[in-house]
Amino acid sequence: MVSARKILTYVILFLLSISIIYFGLAYRDKILKIIFPVLMGAVIAYILRPIVLKLESKNISRTKSIILIYLAFGIVLTTAVVFIVPIFVDNTREFINTIPEITMEYGEFFNDILKTIDSSDWSAEVKNAIYNEINNGVNIAENMLVDTLRKTLVGFFKSVTGISNIILAMIIAYYIMKDAEFFKKGALSLVPRKWRNEIIGACREINDILSCFIQGQLLTALIIGVMETTALVIIGVKYSPILGFIGGLSNIIPYFGPFIGAIPSVAVALIDSPVKALWTVFAFLVIQQIDNAFISPKIIEGRLGLHPVTTILAVLAGGEFFGIIGMLVAVPVTAILKVILKRLVEAIV
């Protein structure tokens, strides 16, 4: 028989959970602003953790290891700002300025298609259906373009806030790495003793998932970005650095990312010539095959414990409800939920 004390505890926990959910939904924007630097700090900590552990194995204290890594990062960042970033910024600015010209080129292309359809022997119903689909596609493309430009401008005006968030995230990452044991003990002290073994096991699995995903996907994106940029330079496609960067970054999204990243490159190449566009498609297909056969299996695939169908459904659901951010985080969130549900089922059964 369940004691009155346990019933009271469950009621309090239930009411507390409802209150936290309500508070989170009511003030989600403010909460996101607060936790964003913390999440960034956690990502930085996961990226740098293997290097810190490597330096610790060479009898360098954790504090000194983190400071050395930060100094090295500062030198690399300064070098990039002086030599690489200006090229990248100029390339991006030129690409954005050329978007209206690219739009006009494809507008003329669509007009030619419309003229061909209009002069065809197809029925009026078929022609109207095709016109409607083309108009819908053009409207979607225009809305996406306007939304992208708007977000770019907003991001520019928020750059100062972004820099402060990065600095704060690096400070948080420093303490996460330096005082990891303190945070572990503090979190476990809030958990009843009979649940601690299960919580520790679940946290270890979640830690492995996050480490694998964050480190693996970023490394893969970097490798793919460099390969695609190199391929675009060889082919002679304009704006190769920014297009290669988009391709590498898009690769973080499982299954759909490579296709999303290839679209801008193929579109720009097609403006110059169909041959360049075909070579671009071929290059992206070859790079994707190399990724599937050699890069991803060595770095990340098979270590999240998700079936490909589950991964696809997770990415689709993430994109539907939360857009690009949802697609980026859908896979690790699904893997973490799987671990939690598995542990709960084992505990109940």
Helices and strands as residue ranges (DSSP letters): H 4-26, H 28-56, H 62-79, I 80-84, H 85-118, H 124-157, H 159-178, H 180-188, G 193-195, H 196-235, H 240-250, H 257-272, H 274-290, I 291-295, H 296-299, H 308-348
